[in-house]
Amino acid sequence: MHTPSSPAGAAGCPIDHQALSPPRSPTGCPVSQQAAQFDPFDDAYQQDPPEYLRWARQQEPVFYSPKLGYWVVSRYDDIKAVFRDNITFSPSIALEKITPTGDEANAVLASYNYAMNRTLVNEDEPAHMARRRVLMEPFTPEALKHHEPLVRRLAREYVDRFIDDGRADLVDQMLWEVPLTIALHFLGVPEEDMDLLRKYSIAHTVNTWGRPRPEEQVAVAHAVGNFWQLAGQILEKMRRDPSGPGWMKYGIRMQADYPDVVTDSYLHSMMMAGIVAAHETTANATANAVKLLLQHPGAWHELCQDPSLIPNAVEECLRHNGSVAAWRRLATKAARIGEVDIPAGAKLLIVMSSANHDERHFTDADMVDIRRDNASDHLTFGYGAHQCMGKNLARMELQIFLEELTKRLPHMRLAEQRFSYVPNTSFRGPEHLWVEWDPQANPERQDPALLQATSPVRIGETSHHVLGRTVRVESVTMVAQDIARLRLAALDGRAMPRWTPGSHIDIECGAPELSRQYSLCGDPADGNALEIAVLRDPESRGGSRWVHANVRPGDLLTIRGPRNHFRFDESAGKVIFIAGGIGITPILVMARRARELGMDYVLHYAGRSRATMAFVNELAALHGKRLHLYCKDEGARLDLPALLDVPQPNTQVYACGPVRMLEALQQACARWPEDALRIEHFHASTSALDPAKEHAFEVELKDSGLTLTVAPEQTLLTALRAANIDVQSDCCEGLCGSCEVRVLSGAVDHRDVVLTRAEREANNKMMACCSRAVGGRIVLEL
């Protein structure tokens, strides 16, 4: 056997021992076999980046790629941390050529005076935020509204061109040209030759993020040079008359007020970068979305039946199959990402498409769920100070395109084809998308009026409270006097959404505006149906009366959820469950779970009489001596002060019932540890915002580099959305907890009913829909 330094074949040995030594990262650590094989230009990455990096998310979330010369980051929390710290992780290489070009191609670019400079995408602080603040206004939701008629008109006109053909390549015939026209309109650019701009845009993508072969580099360089010169020519036209709409004209006008911030070279670079950013990413995103939905016919059918689902479906498509797969950063100093030390000067490829499939953040991440509660948490638009400014224009286009296609071509299907992508690390979308349908079945032939129907576009809003699901009432059973148990199943026999103890659903009681919340009281392991119990309440606001008067087996209901802001902590040492009346519904599920886990627990259940108390026999059979009933007509009374007088260590109290009982319970637990008492609320105790009694305050958004003023008549949530900051919301009453934001400093006036006493005193989170600053300023992690 020859020595390791011997060449292959020396001394007759056929093995190259040098090849057995693994490559090493810049820190000297061996590179694993899978990391060494990572190649983002491989077709497997182009076809499905999340699947290509599944091994990394599971085994090696941060690794060094010797083929690329980059550290690759694959998990959600790690990538968000990189975005959050744009000082340590500079965006300066975001537009750097990932594949260096040869001398001949560089000479070609120089002949065109190509001088692409810093843009909003790749600029460091403090210059970046100064420019972003000056140029932000046209991207705000209010400013974007006037683009909607153009988007609708173009979508209609282009579908008109092929609606009777029965077959179309949606990319060539709609999804490339329409976003390009909208991009030019938004920028204020007169429409130029579509084919020429398309060629230039692709060339710019390949030049920056692709791997052109040596023989291709010169042709690409000519196209990029022509693109650069065309951008300059268009800019000069605008300078002669900068009046009127358009972001570039807005920038020229801002240059007069901020000449040191908005410079000539900056405008030229932004003109070219803006065309690509506003056009290509949206075109690809729409093609990806249509492809994904047609590959999941159930989701497509639901959108065709209920267009109100489209806004959230857009977020899910951006999450599951977005057009911006990855982005790049440069470590300005030694840093730690996850458990891995990164040296100063390291280049990072942060793969957002992988993060968007991270099971640690998205449950059943590979599943397409158009009702996913946290779909808008996706990182496709980035996060923080460099989050995509045009995200809401893209959302508008995607929503309108999907509305037009689902309305007019609900019977559309994918044609047999092999999908191809332009090889690059960052932007992805199919080059062609062939679809087919039967023109004779076009619904507008039978009902021309459907063309007049439109659904509201939701931009700058990531609420999921409008996400309805139609279910069939499988059975209605009286389980006590005036209490009906409803069993609800899917129309198509598919499994119902998974849920956990403490969850509830919203039911539309005859109209969308009459929506009521009911706790789930069935078995979470039963995926075939959801069960609720509804009390006919003489003091009802209308919901329970409607259910009892109108709902029968076989009826269809619209529900939303499940959602859970009353979660059961299974690690508690002991649990005291307290229920009053219909408040037993969430408690019985928690008690059943405690029994399954072998926990130490006791259940106290109070009501007017046994006849009015639901599930008494079921509870007695399950819990035996652990169940204590208090029937008022039998003289038994639940004495909360006596029961809870002495705080018990490592014990939690879960309660649901009438408001008076919950108020008494809070008084009885005043001396208990801060987080011992957990209460289910369905009504907020605070009144609506009264501007006369409020004061304005400033909110600094640490991650975004912005400072906003929240006026007395505004909620924090409204101010955030007006500034293009994505925050989920649902109830807007401080009941659900979906609009929670993290507080870094400043005292909070908590007005929700979600946070526990200890959480309020910790002062590190607040509900944006209702809570405010105590003083004049708070700092948020947004």
Rosetta blueprint (number, residue, H / E / L):
1 M L
2 H L
3 T L
4 P L
5 S L
6 S L
7 P L
8 A L
9 G L
10 A H
11 A H
12 G H
13 C L
14 P L
15 I L
16 D L
17 H H
18 Q H
19 A H
20 L H
21 S L
22 P L
23 P L
24 R E
25 S L
26 P L
27 T L
28 G L
29 C L
30 P E
31 V L
32 S L
33 Q H
34 Q H
35 A H
36 A H
37 Q H
38 F L
39 D L
40 P L
41 F L
42 D L
43 D H
44 A H
45 Y H
46 Q H
47 Q H
48 D L
49 P H
50 P H
51 E H
52 Y H
53 L L
54 R H
55 W H
56 A H
57 R H
58 Q H
59 Q H
60 E L
61 P L
62 V E
63 F E
64 Y E
65 S E
66 P L
67 K L
68 L L
69 G L
70 Y E
71 W E
72 V E
73 V E
74 S L
75 R L
76 Y H
77 D H
78 D H
79 I H
80 K H
81 A H
82 V H
83 F H
84 R H
85 D L
86 N L
87 I L
88 T L
89 F E
90 S E
91 P L
92 S L
93 I L
94 A L
95 L L
96 E L
97 K L
98 I L
99 T L
100 P L
101 T L
102 G L
103 D H
104 E H
105 A H
106 N H
107 A H
108 V H
109 L H
110 A H
111 S H
112 Y L
113 N L
114 Y L
115 A L
116 M L
117 N L
118 R L
119 T L
120 L L
121 V L
122 N L
123 E L
124 D L
125 E L
126 P L
127 A H
128 H H
129 M H
130 A H
131 R H
132 R H
133 R H
134 V H
135 L H
136 M L
137 E H
138 P H
139 F H
140 T L
141 P H
142 E H
143 A H
144 L H
145 K H
146 H H
147 H H
148 E H
149 P H
150 L H
151 V H
152 R H
153 R H
154 L H
155 A H
156 R H
157 E H
158 Y H
159 V H
160 D H
161 R H
162 F H
163 I L
164 D L
165 D L
166 G L
167 R E
168 A E
169 D E
170 L H
171 V H
172 D H
173 Q H
174 M H
175 L H
176 W L
177 E H
178 V H
179 P H
180 L H
181 T H
182 I H
183 A H
184 L H
185 H H
186 F H
187 L H
188 G L
189 V L
190 P L
191 E L
192 E L
193 D L
194 M H
195 D H
196 L H
197 L H
198 R H
199 K H
200 Y H
201 S H
202 I H
203 A H
204 H H
205 T H
206 V H
207 N H
208 T H
209 W H
210 G E
211 R L
212 P L
213 R L
214 P H
215 E H
216 E H
217 Q H
218 V H
219 A H
220 V H
221 A H
222 H H
223 A H
224 V H
225 G H
226 N H
227 F H
228 W H
229 Q H
230 L H
231 A H
232 G H
233 Q H
234 I H
235 L H
236 E H
237 K H
238 M H
239 R H
240 R H
241 D L
242 P L
243 S L
244 G L
245 P L
246 G L
247 W H
248 M H
249 K H
250 Y H
251 G H
252 I H
253 R H
254 M H
255 Q H
256 A H
257 D H
258 Y L
259 P L
260 D L
261 V L
262 V L
263 T L
264 D H
265 S H
266 Y H
267 L H
268 H H
269 S H
270 M H
271 M H
272 M H
273 A H
274 G H
275 I H
276 V H
277 A H
278 A H
279 H H
280 E H
281 T H
282 T H
283 A H
284 N H
285 A H
286 T H
287 A H
288 N H
289 A H
290 V H
291 K H
292 L H
293 L H
294 L H
295 Q H
296 H L
297 P H
298 G H
299 A H
300 W H
301 H H
302 E H
303 L H
304 C H
305 Q H
306 D L
307 P H
308 S H
309 L H
310 I H
311 P H
312 N H
313 A H
314 V H
315 E H
316 E H
317 C H
318 L H
319 R H
320 H H
321 N H
322 G L
323 S L
324 V E
325 A L
326 A L
327 W E
328 R E
329 R E
330 L E
331 A E
332 T L
333 K L
334 A L
335 A E
336 R E
337 I E
338 G L
339 E L
340 V E
341 D E
342 I E
343 P L
344 A L
345 G L
346 A L
347 K E
348 L E
349 L E
350 I E
351 V L
352 M H
353 S H
354 S H
355 A H
356 N L
357 H L
358 D L
359 E L
360 R L
361 H L
362 F L
363 T L
364 D L
365 A L
366 D L
367 M L
368 V L
369 D L
370 I L
371 R L
372 R L
373 D L
374 N L
375 A H
376 S H
377 D H
378 H L
379 L L
380 T L
381 F L
382 G L
383 Y L
384 G H
385 A H
386 H H
387 Q L
388 C L
389 M L
390 G L
391 K H
392 N H
393 L H
394 A H
395 R H
396 M H
397 E H
398 L H
399 Q H
400 I H
401 F H
402 L H
403 E H
404 E H
405 L H
406 T H
407 K H
408 R H
409 L L
410 P L
411 H L
412 M L
413 R E
414 L E
415 A L
416 E L
417 Q L
418 R L
419 F L
420 S L
421 Y L
422 V L
423 P L
424 N E
425 T L
426 S L
427 F E
428 R L
429 G L
430 P L
431 E L
432 H L
433 L L
434 W E
435 V E
436 E E
437 W L
438 D L
439 P H
440 Q H
441 A H
442 N L
443 P H
444 E H
445 R H
446 Q H
447 D L
448 P H
449 A H
450 L H
451 L H
452 Q H
453 A L
454 T L
455 S L
456 P L
457 V L
458 R L
459 I L
460 G L
461 E L
462 T L
463 S L
464 H L
465 H L
466 V L
467 L L
468 G L
469 R E
470 T E
471 V E
472 R E
473 V E
474 E E
475 S E
476 V E
477 T E
478 M E
479 V E
480 A E
481 Q L
482 D L
483 I E
484 A E
485 R E
486 L E
487 R E
488 L E
489 A E
490 A E
491 L L
492 D L
493 G L
494 R L
495 A L
496 M L
497 P L
498 R L
499 W L
500 T L
501 P L
502 G L
503 S L
504 H E
505 I E
506 D E
507 I E
508 E E
509 C L
510 G L
511 A L
512 P L
513 E L
514 L L
515 S E
516 R E
517 Q E
518 Y E
519 S E
520 L E
521 C L
522 G L
523 D L
524 P L
525 A L
526 D L
527 G L
528 N L
529 A L
530 L E
531 E E
532 I E
533 A E
534 V E
535 L E
536 R L
537 D L
538 P L
539 E L
540 S L
541 R L
542 G L
543 G H
544 S H
545 R H
546 W H
547 V H
548 H H
549 A H
550 N H
551 V L
552 R L
553 P L
554 G L
555 D L
556 L E
557 L E
558 T E
559 I E
560 R E
561 G E
562 P E
563 R E
564 N L
565 H L
566 F L
567 R L
568 F L
569 D L
570 E L
571 S L
572 A L
573 G L
574 K E
575 V E
576 I E
577 F E
578 I E
579 A E
580 G E
581 G H
582 I H
583 G H
584 I H
585 T H
586 P H
587 I H
588 L H
589 V H
590 M H
591 A H
592 R H
593 R H
594 A H
595 R H
596 E H
597 L H
598 G L
599 M L
600 D E
601 Y E
602 V E
603 L E
604 H E
605 Y E
606 A E
607 G E
608 R L
609 S L
610 R H
611 A H
612 T H
613 M L
614 A L
615 F L
616 V H
617 N H
618 E H
619 L H
620 A H
621 A H
622 L H
623 H H
624 G H
625 K H
626 R H
627 L E
628 H E
629 L E
630 Y E
631 C E
632 K H
633 D H
634 E H
635 G L
636 A L
637 R L
638 L L
639 D L
640 L H
641 P H
642 A H
643 L H
644 L H
645 D L
646 V L
647 P L
648 Q L
649 P L
650 N L
651 T E
652 Q E
653 V E
654 Y E
655 A E
656 C E
657 G L
658 P L
659 V H
660 R H
661 M H
662 L H
663 E H
664 A H
665 L H
666 Q H
667 Q H
668 A H
669 C L
670 A L
671 R L
672 W L
673 P L
674 E L
675 D L
676 A L
677 L E
678 R E
679 I E
680 E L
681 H L
682 F L
683 H L
684 A L
685 S L
686 T L
687 S L
688 A L
689 L L
690 D L
691 P H
692 A H
693 K H
694 E L
695 H L
696 A L
697 F E
698 E E
699 V E
700 E E
701 L E
702 K L
703 D L
704 S L
705 G L
706 L E
707 T E
708 L E
709 T E
710 V E
711 A L
712 P L
713 E L
714 Q L
715 T L
716 L H
717 L H
718 T H
719 A H
720 L H
721 R H
722 A H
723 A L
724 N L
725 I L
726 D L
727 V L
728 Q L
729 S L
730 D L
731 C L
732 C L
733 E L
734 G L
735 L L
736 C L
737 G L
738 S L
739 C L
740 E E
741 V E
742 R E
743 V E
744 L E
745 S E
746 G L
747 A L
748 V E
749 D E
750 H L
751 R L
752 D L
753 V L
754 V L
755 L L
756 T L
757 R H
758 A H
759 E H
760 R H
761 E H
762 A H
763 N L
764 N L
765 K E
766 M E
767 M E
768 A L
769 C L
770 C L
771 S L
772 R E
773 A E
774 V L
775 G L
776 G L
777 R E
778 I E
779 V E
780 L E
781 E L
782 L L
